[in-house]
Amino acid sequence: MTADVQVPEVTGVVGGGTMGAGIAHVLLERGSQVTVAEASAERAAAARDAVAASLNKAAERGKLGITPEKLLAHLSTVDSIAGLPENAGLVVEAVPERLELKQQVIAELGTVCPDAVLATNTSSLSIGAIARAGARERVVGMHFFNPVPAQQLVELVIHEDLDERILASARTFVDALGKTGIEVRDFPGFATSRLGVAVGLEAIRMLEDGVASAEDIDTGMTLGYRWPMGPLRLTDLVGLDVRLAIAEHLAVELGPRFEPPKLLREKVERGELGRKSGRGFFTW
């Protein structure tokens, strides 16, 4: 990253969950004044706590060059999209993976933030379909990975109505965050989710068929293929419910090879969602 590459001075994030808090974290680190919008005062307060926890964790690991308190002084939270600053240069929506919800958010952002690059952080939904809700030429897919502060990759997703100047700005912002961007066209699952889900589902089928234990399947991939993490442990981190929803979407769009295994559905029904619930394919 060069010294003259910067994120906008004023930015916004819609949704203060795991991904939104992580995105706010990296924007704060790069010197931006960040506003996180949530749906209520209680959720806005929780979002601030999540960002603070992320910054404190980075500080404890020696990964933060400034105190969390100084960065938090540049964080604001609001209880509606209408409270976002109209002069924001970049707004990233990080709400749950529901098309109608993301369309609603983008439609509102198109009016509230008239000059912003509008980035949607989705792992599988059509960017073109989200963009049709409003300000379509300003909407770009900007798929971050969890945990955002540690993960290097951002997947930039290009749809047919995207203004080339917006794409150029998005490239600049990714560089300014110290991350690496790859560019893909707006196809179901993009590049990373399509490949990642395919391997993850096959690993679940192998477990279901009794081919090997979860531990041995993952060890086979970490030692044999030099993966930093096995596909089942990764599924636990992503969330079994999230992986199920993506697989169901891809099965509709791309065919039965993405049909979720019975074991995945059963675990989600039992509330075994991975790390966030304490149990998935592993115990956390």
N, C-alpha and C positions, 0 to 999 in steps of 0.2 A: 504494500500500500504506500502510495506517495503522499507527501505532506499536503498537496493541493487537492487531493481527493477527499471529499467530505460528505457526510450525510446532511440532509437539510437541518437547519437550525431549529425548526419546529416540526415535530412529528406526532403522529397519533397511532394508537393501537386500539382496536375494538375487540374486546374479549380479554379478560385477565386471568384465564386458566393457565395451565402448564405452558402451552406454546406462547400465548400472549405475554405472560410474565417474562419468559425467556427472551422474546423479541424486544420487549421494553428494556430489559437488562442490557442487551448489546447496543441498543440505540443510546442509552444513557452513557455507556462506556465511551462512545464515540463523540460525546459532547453535545448531544441533542437535548432540547427541552421536550420532554415526552409527556403526553396526556393519554391515559388509559381510560376508555369508556366502557362501562358495564351497564347492566340493566336495572340496578338498584343501588342505593347508598351502601347497603350491607355488602353486596358483591363488589362494589368499588373498593371498600375498605379491605376486603379479602384479597383483592388484586394487588393493592399496595403491599400487604403483608407478604404475598407471594414473590413480588419483585425484591423486597427487602431480604427475604430468605435466600433468594438466588444470589444476590450480591454478597451477602454475608458468607455463604458457602464458598464463593469464589475467593473472598478475602482470606478465609481460613486456609485455603489451599495455596495461598500466595499467588493467585492468578489476577489480582486486582491491583492496579497501580495507584489507586486513590481510595480513600475511605468510603465505605458504603453510605455513610451519612452525607457526605458531600454530593454524591451522585443522587441520592434520594431528594436532595433539595431541588433538583431539576425535574422531579416527577410530580405530576398532578393526576388526580383521578376525578372522573365525573360520572354521574349516574344515567347519562343518556348520550346518544350520538350527537344530539344537538349541542352538547356542551364542548365538543371538540373545537380547537382553534381554527377559524376559517382560513388563516394564513399558513396552515400546515403544508409542507412540501411533499410529504409522504405519509400515507395512512395505510396501515396493514390491518386487514380484518383477520381475526383468528378465532372466530366463533365455531361452534360444533359443525360437523360435516353433514349439514342438511341444506340441500339446494335452495329451498324456499327461504330459509333463514339468511343465507349468504346473499341471495338476491335482494332481500329486504334491506340488509345492511348497505349494500353497494348503492341501491337506489337512493337511500337517505344521504350517504356520503357524497354522492354526485352533486347534491345541492348544498350541503353544509360546508364542504371543503372544495370550492370550485376550481382551484388551481393545483390540487394535489395529484401526485401519482397514486392511484388506488391499487393496492396490492392485495390479492386474495391468497391466503395461506391454506391451500387445500391439497390433499395428497392424491385425489382421484377424480373429483367432480370437474365437469366441463367448464373451462374458463370462459368460453364463448357463451354458454348458457347463463353463467353468473353475470357476465358483462352486459348481456341484453337487458338487464334490469335498469340500466342507466349509465351515462357517461362511458359508453363502451370503449371508446378509443383511448380512455385513460386507465383501463383496467388491465393489469398484468398478473399472471400467476407468479407468486413468489413463495415457493414451497421450502420452508425451513425444516430442519430436522432436530429431533429431541435427543439430548438437551441442547437448546439453541446456543448457549454460550460456548459449549465445547465442540459442537459439530461444525465441520469446515464447509459443508456443501449447502448451496441454495440452488434449487431447481427453478429456472425461469421458464415459464410456459407461455407460448406465443399463440394467440388466436388471430383470426383473419382480419378483425377490425382494429387491432392494436396499432396505435400511432408509433412509427419508428422512433420518434423523439422520446416517447415514454419508455420504450424499450431501452434506448440508450441511457436514459436517466436511471432506470432500474439496474442496468449493468454497473453504472457508476456507484450506486448505493451499495450494491453487493461488495464491490471492491473496497469501498470505504469502511465497511464493517469487518474487513480483514478476512473475508470468506471467498470461496471459489464458486463461481456460477457456471452451470451448464444450461444450454438452451435446448428446449424440446418443443415440438409442435403439440397442439391441443388434441391429443388422442387419449382415450380412456386409460387411466393409470399412469399416463406420461411415460417416463422411463423407469424411474426408481421404484414406484409403487408396483408397477406391473411385474418387474423382475423379482422384487422383494416378496411380494405376496405369493407369486408362483412357487418360489422355493419354500416359503413358510408353510403353505398349504400342503405341499408334498411331504414336508417333514412331519406334519400332523398326521397325514395318511399313513406314513411309515410307522409312527407310534401306534396308531389305531390298528394297524395290521400286525403289530407285534414284531416288527423287523428288528428293533433295538430299543433300548431305554432312551428317555429324553436326554439324559446325561451323555450317553454314548453317541447319539445322533449329533448333538452339539459339539462334542469333542472331535468327532470325525471331521466336522467342517472347520473348526478352529485350528486343529493341527494338520489336517490333510490339505486344506485349501487356504490356510492362513487368514481365515475370517477373524476379525477381532472379537466376534461374539457369534454363538450358534443361533440358528433360525428360531428355535423354540424359546430360548431366553430373550431374544429380540422381540418375539411376539408378546412375551410377558411384559416387557418394557413399553411397547407400543400400546398394549391393552387388547385383550382378546375380543372385547366388544367392538373396538375400533377396527381391528383386522377383519372381523366378521362383516361389518358394514361395508368395508371396502371390497371384500370378496363378493358379497351379494351384488354390489353395483357392477363389478367387472364381469360377473357371470351373466348379467343382463346385457351388457354392452359387447362382450367378447366371446361369450359362449360357455359351455358346460365345463371346460377345463378349469374354470375359476369357481366352480360350485363348492361351497364350504363343506368340509368333512363333518360327519355326524358328531364326532368327538368335540369339535370346536363349538358347535351349536349347544351341545349338552353342557359344556363347561360354562358358557355364557349364561345359560338358563339357571345354573346352580350359583351364579354370582362369582365364579372363579375367573376373575378378569385380569389376573397378572399381578404385577407389583402393587398396583394401587389398591387391590383388595386383600393382599397378603398371600394369595395363592393363585397359580395359573398352571403352567406345566411344571413349575418349581414352587417351593415354599419360600417366601420372602420374610 
